[in-house]
Amino acid sequence: MSKKYLAIFDLDGTLFDTGDVNYHAYKQALEEEGVGLTREDYLDKYNGRHYTDFLPEILPDNETV
């Protein structure tokens, strides 16, 4: 009898809605840089984008992004 394998991948929002979890993580990290982030702004403007794409918009003078 041959073995069967199964792999399950979650592409954000397919199986789990990770918007709130990601928002709180970015909010906390940005607060350490003195920047506020509202849930509405995160979900409307940044959710689903790669951090290297949207963080420079929020922290334009930060070279460590």
Contact map, one row per residue, 1 for C-alpha under 8 A:
11100000000000000000000000000000000000000000000000000000000000000
11110000000000000000000000000000000000000000000000000000000000000
11111000000000000000000000000000000000000000000000000000000000000
01111100000000000000000000000000000000000000000000000000000000000
00111110000000000000000000000000000000000000000000000000000000000
00011111000000000000000000000000000000000000000000000000000000000
00001111100000000000000000000000000000000000000000000000000000000
00000111110000000000000000000000000000000000000000000000000000000
00000011111000000000000000000000000000000000000000000000000000000
00000001111111110000000000000000000000000000000000000000000000000
00000000111111100000000000000000000000000000000000000000000000000
00000000011111111100000000000000000000000000000100000000000000000
00000000011111111110000000000000000000000000000000000000000000000
00000000011111111000000000000000000000000000000000000000000000000
00000000011111111000000000000000000000000000000000000000000000000
00000000010111111100000000000000000000000000000000000000000000000
00000000000111111111000000000000000000000000000000000000000000000
00000000000110011111110000000000000000000000000000000000000000000
00000000000010001111111000000000000000000010001000000000000000000
00000000000000001111111100000000000000100000000000000000000000000
00000000000000000111111110000000000000000000000000000000000000000
00000000000000000111111111000000000000000000000000000000000000000
00000000000000000011111111100000000000100110001000000000000000000
00000000000000000001111111110000000000000000000000000000000000000
00000000000000000000111111111000000000000000000000000000000000000
00000000000000000000011111111100000010000000000000000000000000000
00000000000000000000001111111110000111000000000000000000000000000
00000000000000000000000111111111000000000000000000000000000000000
00000000000000000000000011111111100000000000000000000000000000000
00000000000000000000000001111111111110000000000000000000000000000
00000000000000000000000000111111111110000000000000000000000000000
00000000000000000000000000011111111000000000000000000000000000000
00000000000000000000000000001111111000000000000000000000000000000
00000000000000000000000000000111111100000000000000000000000000000
00000000000000000000000000000111111110000000000000000000000000000
00000000000000000000000000100110011111000000000000000000000000000
00000000000000000000000001100110001111101100000000000000000000000
00000000000000000000000000100000000111111100000000000000000000000
00000000000000000001001000000000000011111110000000000000000000000
00000000000000000000000000000000000001111111000000000000000000000
00000000000000000000000000000000000011111111110000000000000000000
00000000000000000000001000000000000011111111111000000000000000000
00000000000000000010001000000000000000111111111000000000000000000
00000000000000000000000000000000000000011111111000000000000000000
00000000000000000000000000000000000000001111111000000000000000000
00000000000000000000000000000000000000001111111110000100000000000
00000000000000000010001000000000000000000111111110000000000000000
00000000000100000000000000000000000000000000011111000000000000000
00000000000000000000000000000000000000000000011111101100000000000
00000000000000000000000000000000000000000000000111111100000000000
00000000000000000000000000000000000000000000000011111110000000000
00000000000000000000000000000000000000000000000001111111000000001
00000000000000000000000000000000000000000000000011111111100000000
00000000000000000000000000000000000000000000010011111111110000000
00000000000000000000000000000000000000000000000000111111111100001
00000000000000000000000000000000000000000000000000011111111111001
00000000000000000000000000000000000000000000000000001111111100000
00000000000000000000000000000000000000000000000000000111111100000
00000000000000000000000000000000000000000000000000000011111111001
00000000000000000000000000000000000000000000000000000011111111000
00000000000000000000000000000000000000000000000000000001001111100
00000000000000000000000000000000000000000000000000000001001111111
00000000000000000000000000000000000000000000000000000000000011111
00000000000000000000000000000000000000000000000000000000000001111
00000000000000000000000000000000000000000000000000010011001001111
